[in-house]
Amino acid sequence: MKLKPLVINLTLLICSTLFVFFTFEVLFRVFYPQSGYSLTYASWGWTHLPNSRVTYYKETPVFNLDIRSRPYPIPIKYNSKGLREFDYGYPKEKNVFRILVLGDSFAEDMGSFFDNLHTKWLERKLKQMGYPYRIEVINAGHYAFDNANEYMFYLKEGKKYSPDIVILMYTGDTAGSDYAGFENGKLVLRYKTFTFSQKLYRMAVSWVRRNSQFGSFLLNEVTNLNRIKLFLVNQGFKEKDKAIVNPDRPEEQIPFSDADKAIWLAFKEDVEKNNGRFIFMNCTYYPDQPRLSSLSEENRAFIKHNKILLLEVLSTAENARRIKNEEMRLGIYNKLFDSHRFGYKANEKVAERIITFLLDHKLLPEQL
């Protein structure tokens, strides 16, 4: 009989805790929405959880009591391969021309609705050009990827799609030392294996990120505490902070910009071995202010010297901001055309720039 008060108190504690958590969850969803993220481990670092769904609001949450002005929710769905894309199979079917787009958040562009992705604009516009074969554009972008992650993904997964063209979208992310380095003067890629505890941690974090906005907030606050963050990084739990030097594996004294260059060369060679064409796409190019460009003048010269096809996209940020402000002033702003990377109404222009480049370099055949 003495256990009865204990059971009652424990039940009340659990119910009150759940009530408080549920209340905060509702408040956060209304006034401080957190974007959802879906990650799982992969040998090239990480990938999205296959067949998962999340909702994106903004990269950085903003508290706002005015519900009408809160960020608009963007539904995101990942396919059976963990890509924000249709379920294109591999190898490709006959009479199909494929373009594989790789990159970081500029490629994935969580801040755009699916139909507004630059890859979908590119696919639709190419189909309208009347080529006698089917054109498929596959978006393999992963937020926070760098050159090493992208190259490793291509070798392990991307080349299975048998792409005729591979576009690498570059935004200045240098290869992390946990994924690429030099041994005896040669580039070495470091594929990852994971312990049971690392996999369990990632599953738990991914579940919280996908299902609870208040839980995501608490997770951010706790894991950013210095001691906890240091522990998570040292244990290999936080892939976001992946570029940590292993004291048991001293790096050769070679600048990591050279690792990037070695990756670009190897990338080009591997794509061409698989009967494709490799395009290096500099996503933010300032012709009058080269220091602001994502690609340095030194690296631009290296790419041109090694005959890597270089596609430069003029920075769209300022013009997109001007167009958005003007349309908001006129009351004709349409959220369906927004993008948190290239900017408002810029994704279509990026697709058109890519098409112009493909035509200028005769990369679209008349027949397959």
C-alpha positions as CSV (number, residue, x, y, z in Angstrom):
1,M,0.0,0.0,0.0
2,K,3.0,2.3,0.6
3,L,3.8,2.1,-3.0
4,K,0.6,3.8,-4.1
5,P,1.6,7.4,-3.1
6,L,4.9,6.9,-4.9
7,V,3.2,5.7,-8.1
8,I,0.8,8.6,-7.9
9,N,3.6,11.1,-7.4
10,L,5.6,9.6,-10.2
11,T,2.6,9.6,-12.5
12,L,1.9,13.3,-11.7
13,L,5.6,14.2,-12.3
14,I,5.6,12.5,-15.7
15,C,2.3,14.0,-16.8
16,S,3.3,17.5,-15.6
17,T,6.7,17.2,-17.4
18,L,4.9,16.1,-20.6
19,F,2.4,18.9,-20.3
20,V,5.2,21.5,-19.9
21,F,7.1,20.1,-22.8
22,F,4.0,20.0,-25.0
23,T,3.1,23.6,-24.1
24,F,6.6,24.8,-25.0
25,E,6.5,22.8,-28.2
26,V,3.3,24.6,-29.2
27,L,4.8,28.0,-28.3
28,F,8.0,27.3,-30.3
29,R,6.1,26.2,-33.3
30,V,4.1,29.4,-33.3
31,F,6.6,32.0,-32.2
32,Y,10.1,30.6,-32.6
33,P,10.0,27.8,-35.3
34,Q,13.1,25.7,-35.7
35,S,14.1,24.2,-39.0
36,G,14.2,20.4,-39.2
37,Y,17.2,18.5,-40.3
38,S,17.6,14.9,-41.2
39,L,21.1,13.3,-41.1
40,T,22.6,9.9,-40.9
41,Y,26.2,8.7,-41.2
42,A,27.8,7.7,-44.5
43,S,31.3,6.7,-45.4
44,W,31.8,10.1,-47.1
45,G,30.7,11.8,-43.9
46,W,26.9,12.0,-43.8
47,T,23.8,11.9,-45.8
48,H,20.1,12.6,-45.4
49,L,17.9,9.9,-43.9
50,P,16.2,8.1,-46.8
51,N,12.5,8.7,-47.2
52,S,12.4,11.3,-44.4
53,R,10.6,14.6,-44.3
54,V,11.4,17.9,-42.5
55,T,10.2,21.4,-42.5
56,Y,12.5,24.3,-43.2
57,Y,11.9,27.9,-41.8
58,K,15.2,29.8,-41.6
59,E,18.9,28.9,-41.0
60,T,18.8,31.0,-37.8
61,P,15.5,31.0,-35.8
62,V,13.9,34.3,-35.2
63,F,11.5,35.1,-32.3
64,N,8.5,37.0,-33.4
65,L,5.2,37.7,-31.6
66,D,3.5,38.6,-34.9
67,I,2.5,35.2,-36.3
68,R,1.7,36.8,-39.7
69,S,5.4,37.7,-40.3
70,R,7.0,34.4,-39.2
71,P,9.0,32.5,-41.8
72,Y,7.0,30.5,-44.3
73,P,7.3,26.7,-43.8
74,I,9.0,24.9,-46.7
75,P,8.3,21.1,-46.8
76,I,11.3,19.0,-47.7
77,K,11.2,15.4,-48.7
78,Y,14.2,13.1,-49.2
79,N,14.0,10.2,-51.6
80,S,15.0,6.5,-51.0
81,K,18.7,7.5,-51.7
82,G,18.6,10.5,-49.2
83,L,18.5,13.1,-51.9
84,R,16.1,16.0,-52.2
85,E,15.1,14.7,-55.6
86,F,12.8,12.4,-57.5
87,D,13.7,8.7,-57.2
88,Y,15.9,8.4,-60.3
89,G,17.3,4.9,-60.5
90,Y,20.7,3.7,-61.6
91,P,22.1,2.9,-64.0
92,K,20.2,5.2,-66.3
93,E,17.8,4.0,-68.9
94,K,18.4,4.1,-72.7
95,N,17.9,7.4,-74.5
96,V,18.5,9.4,-71.3
97,F,20.9,12.3,-70.8
98,R,21.8,12.9,-67.2
99,I,23.2,15.9,-65.3
100,L,24.4,15.3,-61.7
101,V,24.7,18.4,-59.6
102,L,26.9,18.2,-56.5
103,G,27.6,20.8,-53.8
104,D,26.8,22.1,-50.4
105,S,23.7,24.1,-49.3
106,F,23.9,26.2,-52.5
107,A,23.1,23.0,-54.4
108,E,20.5,21.6,-52.0
109,D,18.9,25.0,-51.3
110,M,16.6,24.1,-48.4
111,G,15.2,27.6,-48.5
112,S,13.5,27.0,-51.9
113,F,10.4,25.1,-52.6
114,F,11.1,22.0,-54.7
115,D,9.7,23.3,-57.9
116,N,11.8,26.5,-57.5
117,L,15.2,24.6,-57.1
118,H,17.7,25.7,-59.8
119,T,18.0,22.0,-60.7
120,K,14.3,21.7,-61.4
121,W,14.3,25.0,-63.4
122,L,17.3,23.6,-65.4
123,E,15.5,20.3,-66.0
124,R,12.3,21.9,-67.2
125,K,13.9,24.4,-69.4
126,L,16.1,21.7,-71.1
127,K,13.1,19.5,-71.7
128,Q,11.4,22.4,-73.4
129,M,14.2,22.7,-75.9
130,G,13.0,19.6,-77.7
131,Y,16.0,17.3,-77.7
132,P,15.1,13.8,-79.0
133,Y,16.0,12.2,-75.6
134,R,14.9,12.5,-72.0
135,I,16.9,14.9,-69.8
136,E,17.2,14.2,-66.1
137,V,18.9,16.7,-63.7
138,I,19.7,15.1,-60.3
139,N,20.3,17.3,-57.3
140,A,22.8,15.6,-55.0
141,G,23.5,18.6,-52.8
142,H,24.1,18.2,-49.1
143,Y,24.3,21.1,-46.8
144,A,27.8,21.6,-45.2
145,F,29.6,19.3,-47.8
146,D,33.1,20.4,-48.8
147,N,35.2,19.3,-51.8
148,A,36.3,16.1,-50.2
149,N,32.8,15.0,-49.2
150,E,31.5,15.8,-52.7
151,Y,34.3,13.8,-54.4
152,M,33.9,10.9,-52.1
153,F,30.1,10.9,-52.6
154,Y,30.6,10.8,-56.4
155,L,33.0,7.9,-56.1
156,K,30.7,5.9,-53.8
157,E,27.3,6.9,-55.0
158,G,27.2,9.6,-57.7
159,K,28.8,7.7,-60.5
160,K,26.2,4.9,-60.2
161,Y,23.8,7.3,-61.9
162,S,26.0,7.3,-65.1
163,P,25.9,11.1,-65.5
164,D,26.8,12.6,-68.8
165,I,27.7,15.8,-67.1
166,V,28.8,16.4,-63.5
167,I,28.4,20.0,-62.2
168,L,30.4,20.8,-59.0
169,M,28.9,23.9,-57.3
170,Y,31.7,25.6,-55.4
171,T,31.2,28.2,-52.7
172,G,34.6,28.3,-51.0
173,D,34.4,25.2,-48.7
174,T,37.9,23.8,-48.4
175,A,38.5,20.1,-47.8
176,G,38.4,19.1,-44.2
177,S,41.5,17.3,-42.7
178,D,39.4,14.4,-41.4
179,Y,38.4,13.5,-45.0
180,A,41.4,14.4,-47.2
181,G,45.1,14.8,-46.9
182,F,48.5,13.9,-48.3
183,E,50.6,10.8,-47.8
184,N,54.0,10.6,-49.5
185,G,52.9,13.6,-51.6
186,K,49.8,12.0,-52.9
187,L,46.2,12.8,-52.2
188,V,44.5,10.4,-49.8
189,L,40.7,10.3,-49.2
190,R,39.7,9.1,-45.7
191,Y,36.4,7.3,-45.7
192,K,34.7,7.0,-42.4
193,T,33.6,4.1,-40.3
194,F,31.4,4.6,-37.2
195,T,31.0,3.0,-33.8
196,F,27.7,1.8,-32.5
197,S,27.5,4.8,-30.0
198,Q,28.2,7.3,-32.9
199,K,25.4,5.8,-35.0
200,L,23.0,5.7,-32.0
201,Y,23.8,9.4,-31.2
202,R,23.1,10.4,-34.8
203,M,19.8,8.5,-34.9
204,A,18.7,10.2,-31.7
205,V,19.7,13.7,-32.8
206,S,18.1,13.2,-36.2
207,W,14.8,12.0,-34.6
208,V,14.7,15.1,-32.4
209,R,15.5,17.5,-35.3
210,R,12.8,16.0,-37.4
211,N,10.0,15.8,-34.8
212,S,10.4,18.5,-32.1
213,Q,11.1,22.2,-32.5
214,F,11.5,22.7,-28.7
215,G,13.7,19.6,-28.5
216,S,15.9,21.1,-31.3
217,F,16.2,24.3,-29.3
218,L,17.3,22.4,-26.2
219,L,19.7,20.3,-28.2
220,N,21.3,23.3,-29.6
221,E,21.7,25.0,-26.3
222,V,23.1,21.9,-24.5
223,T,25.5,20.8,-27.3
224,N,27.0,24.3,-27.7
225,L,28.1,24.4,-24.1
226,N,31.9,24.4,-24.3
227,R,32.7,21.2,-22.3
228,I,29.9,19.2,-23.9
229,K,30.8,20.4,-27.4
230,L,34.4,19.6,-26.9
231,F,33.5,16.1,-25.7
232,L,31.1,15.5,-28.7
233,V,33.8,16.7,-31.2
234,N,36.6,14.6,-29.6
235,Q,34.3,11.5,-29.6
236,G,33.4,12.0,-33.3
237,F,29.7,12.7,-32.6
238,K,29.5,16.2,-34.1
239,E,30.2,15.9,-37.9
240,K,29.5,19.7,-38.1
241,D,32.9,20.2,-36.5
242,K,34.6,17.6,-38.5
243,A,37.9,19.3,-39.4
244,I,39.9,18.3,-36.4
245,V,43.5,17.1,-36.6
246,N,44.3,13.7,-35.3
247,P,47.5,13.8,-33.2
248,D,48.2,10.2,-34.0
249,R,48.2,11.1,-37.7
250,P,50.3,14.2,-38.3
251,E,49.6,16.0,-41.5
252,E,52.3,16.6,-44.1
253,Q,53.1,20.3,-44.3
254,I,51.2,20.9,-47.4
255,P,48.6,23.8,-47.6
256,F,45.1,22.5,-47.7
257,S,44.4,24.6,-50.8
258,D,46.6,22.1,-52.5
259,A,44.3,19.3,-51.3
260,D,41.4,21.1,-53.0
261,K,43.3,21.4,-56.3
262,A,44.3,17.7,-56.2
263,I,40.6,16.8,-55.6
264,W,39.5,18.9,-58.6
265,L,42.0,17.3,-60.9
266,A,41.1,13.8,-59.7
267,F,37.4,14.6,-59.9
268,K,37.8,15.7,-63.5
269,E,39.8,12.5,-64.4
270,D,37.3,10.2,-62.7
271,V,34.3,11.8,-64.4
272,E,36.0,11.6,-67.8
273,K,36.9,7.9,-67.2
274,N,33.2,7.3,-66.7
275,N,32.5,9.0,-70.1
276,G,31.2,12.2,-68.6
277,R,32.2,15.9,-68.7
278,F,33.1,17.7,-65.5
279,I,32.1,21.3,-64.9
280,F,33.4,23.5,-62.0
281,M,30.8,26.0,-61.2
282,N,31.9,29.1,-59.2
283,C,28.6,30.1,-57.5
284,T,29.5,33.6,-56.5
285,Y,31.6,35.6,-58.9
286,Y,32.3,39.3,-58.5
287,P,34.2,40.4,-61.6
288,D,34.9,43.8,-60.2
289,Q,35.7,42.6,-56.7
290,P,37.6,39.3,-57.0
291,R,38.3,39.2,-53.3
292,L,34.6,38.6,-52.7
293,S,34.4,35.7,-55.1
294,S,34.2,32.2,-53.7
295,L,37.0,31.2,-56.0
296,S,40.3,33.0,-55.6
297,E,42.3,34.3,-58.6
298,E,45.0,31.7,-57.9
299,N,42.5,28.8,-58.0
300,R,40.8,30.3,-61.0
301,A,44.2,30.3,-62.9
302,F,44.9,26.8,-61.7
303,I,41.5,25.5,-63.1
304,K,41.9,27.2,-66.4
305,H,45.6,26.0,-66.7
306,N,44.4,22.4,-66.2
307,K,41.6,22.8,-68.8
308,I,38.8,22.2,-66.3
309,L,35.5,23.7,-67.6
310,L,34.8,26.7,-65.5
311,L,31.3,28.1,-65.2
312,E,31.1,31.4,-63.4
313,V,27.8,32.7,-62.0
314,L,27.6,36.4,-61.2
315,S,26.6,37.0,-57.6
316,T,22.8,37.4,-57.5
317,A,22.4,38.5,-53.9
318,E,22.2,42.3,-54.4
319,N,19.9,42.2,-57.4
320,A,17.7,39.6,-55.8
321,R,17.4,41.7,-52.7
322,R,16.4,44.7,-54.7
323,I,13.7,42.8,-56.6
324,K,12.3,41.3,-53.5
325,N,12.1,44.7,-51.6
326,E,10.5,46.3,-54.6
327,E,7.9,43.6,-55.0
328,M,7.2,43.6,-51.3
329,R,6.6,47.3,-51.5
330,L,4.2,46.8,-54.4
331,G,2.5,43.9,-52.6
332,I,3.3,41.4,-55.4
333,Y,6.0,39.4,-53.6
334,N,5.6,35.6,-54.2
335,K,7.2,33.4,-51.5
336,L,7.2,30.5,-54.0
337,F,10.2,32.1,-55.8
338,D,12.4,32.8,-52.8
339,S,15.7,31.1,-52.1
340,H,18.0,31.5,-49.1
341,R,21.1,31.0,-51.2
342,F,20.9,32.6,-54.7
343,G,18.1,34.9,-53.7
344,Y,14.6,35.9,-54.7
345,K,13.8,35.0,-58.4
346,A,17.4,34.1,-59.0
347,N,17.2,30.3,-59.3
348,E,15.6,30.5,-62.8
349,K,18.4,32.9,-63.9
350,V,21.0,30.5,-62.6
351,A,19.5,27.7,-64.6
352,E,19.5,29.9,-67.7
353,R,23.2,30.7,-67.1
354,I,24.0,27.0,-67.0
355,I,22.1,26.3,-70.2
356,T,24.0,29.1,-72.0
357,F,27.2,27.5,-70.8
358,L,26.2,24.1,-72.0
359,L,25.2,25.4,-75.4
360,D,28.4,27.5,-75.8
361,H,30.6,24.5,-75.1
362,K,28.4,22.1,-77.2
363,L,27.8,19.8,-74.3
364,L,24.3,18.9,-75.3
365,P,24.3,16.5,-78.2
366,E,21.8,16.5,-81.0
367,Q,21.4,12.7,-80.7
368,L,22.5,10.1,-78.1
